[in-house]
Amino acid sequence: MYCHDTYGLGHIRRTMAIAEHLRGRNVNILILTGSPIVGRFAFPEQIDFVRIPGMIKKTNDEYQPMSIKINPRHALDIRMNIITATAKTFQPQLFIVDKEPLGLRKEVLPTLQWLRRCLPRTQTVLGLRDVMDDGVTVKQDWQKKGVYDTLQSLYSEIWVYGIKDYYDPIREYDIPESISKKMRFTGYIPRKVPDKKAVKEVRKEQGIKDNEKMVAVTTGGGGDGYPVMDAYLSMLESERAPIPFKSVLVTGPFMPVNERLSLSKRAKRLGVRTYRFYRGMEKMLAAADLVIGMGGYNTVCEILSQRTPCLIIPRENPRKEQLIRAQVLNARNLVNFIPWPSYTPDSLRKAIYSILENPAIHQEGMAGFKMTGFDVMSQRLEHFRSKKE
C-alpha cells in the first residue's frame, strides 16, 4: 500500500483502517508512507511500514522536505528509489495506491510500470475518496499530468470510497467508459466502534457527569485548524450565562506550536481540556454528544461510524473537496455544516445549541446510513483470487 501523506492524518488513518481489514492468515501488508507520525500507531501482526522522507505541501504543485534540508528534487528521488526498490523486493500480489494516481510528483509511476511489465498478474488498485475536488479543477489537473492515460493503462481497478448516488466522479470528472468500467464504488469506510464500557470510561476521564453534555472539537492533523478552534474558544469566552456543556479540544499534531500553545492557555482559563494527539480517537468521538470538525474524509467517516451528531466547518482552500462533501452529506441529514465565510462565534453558538437541543434529525439520518466499504473490498479480493485460480 502506498500512502504519500505529505501533511495531516487522513491518508495514513484511512490506509491503516483498510490494512487492518485486509489483514488475514497468510496475508502480509507493507505500507509505504511519508507520514511523520506513522510510528505512533500500533501495528498488528503481519502489517508493517516503510518510512520514506516526509514532504510538506507549500502549494498544490510545490513540495519541500519536511525535516532534512536538501533539494526537493533530491528528496523526491530518494522517495522514488525507496518505493521502487521495496516493490521489487516485496513483489506484491496487490498494490493499492491512495488518492494520487501517479503518487507525489509521479514518484509511483516507475513502480506501476515495473509491475505491469514484470509482474503482470499483480492487481494494481487506485483508491479514491468520495470527492477529490470540483470537476473543473480535477479535469484540468488530470489532463495536465496525463492521469487519464495512467488510469487506462496501469490500473486494474479503481475503488471509489463513496456512493455514486451521492457524488458521481464519472460524470463530474468526465471519465470515459474505458476507465469507468474499472471503477467500483465501495461506499464509505467504517471505523472501529468502541463498546459502551470504553465510552463510559472516556466520559469519566473527561469529568463528564451522566446529566452533562460533551462537545469534542477536532481539526484532524491540525495544520490549518487554528481558525476553527479560535472561533470556538471566542464563543466560550463571550458567554455570560453558565455554559450547559463541557468541551474537549484535540488540536492535532501538525498545528504550529505557537498556535497550539495560545489555544491551550485560553482553554485552561476556561476549564477546557486540550490534547495535541488523542490515541483511540474513536472513543472520544463516541463519547461526545456533538463533534465539531473540519470536513476531511477521514474525520467524517470516523464521526459517522460513531453515529454522533456533528457540525462540520469545511475549508474551501486549496480545494473545494470538504465543502462539496459537507453539502452532499448535509442534504441527507447526515451532518450539519457552516460555510467558511459564515463561520463566526455567533453562528457557531446558534448551531451548537440547536443540535444539542434537537439531535434526533441527525441521529435518524445516521441510523439508516450503511458504511459498506470493507464489505465491497472483501468481495473484490475474492474476485481477484478467483481470477488467479
Buried (B, 14 or more C-beta within 10 A) or exposed (E): BBBBBBBBBBBBBBBBBBBBBBBEEEEEBBBBBBBBBBEEBEBEEBBEBBBBBBBBBEEEEEBBBBEEEEEBEEBBEBBBEBBBEBBEEEEBEBBBBBBBBBBBBBBBBBBBBBBBEEBEEBBBBBBBBBBBBBBEBBBEBBEEBEBBEBBEEBBBBBBBBBBBEBBBBBEBBEBEEEBBEBBBBBBBBBBBBBEEEBBBBBBEEBEBEEEEBBBBBBBBBBBBBBBBBBBBBBBBEEEEEEBEBBBBBBBBBBBEEEBBEBBBEBBEEEEBBBBBBBEEBBBBBBBBBBBBBBBBBBBBBBBBBBBBBBBBBBBBEEBBBBBBBBBBBBEBBBBBBBBBEEBEBEBBBEBBEEBBEEBEEBEEBBEEBEBBBBEBBBEBBEEBEEEEE
